[in-house]
């Protein structure tokens, strides 16, 4: 399966408790500067939920985009398989 980047509204993304750790502010600022200069190079990863998307990885990139006032983020939508 090939994952293609899609644009998702930042307000559509839920951050689960296990990922809600204190972010490294210096890393967020550095990423924000890089994104401002060159755009978002690496998509975050989300999985679909009933009403929204759930963040899988990319917390610092997401926080950097919020800091820049962006409304959308480039993401890869991953689908978990149930065993």
Secondary structure, DSSP 8 states (H G I E B T S, - for coil): -----EEEEGGGEE--GGG-----HHHHHHHHHHHHHH---S-EEEEE-SSSEEEEE-HHHHHHHHHTT-SEEEEEEE-----
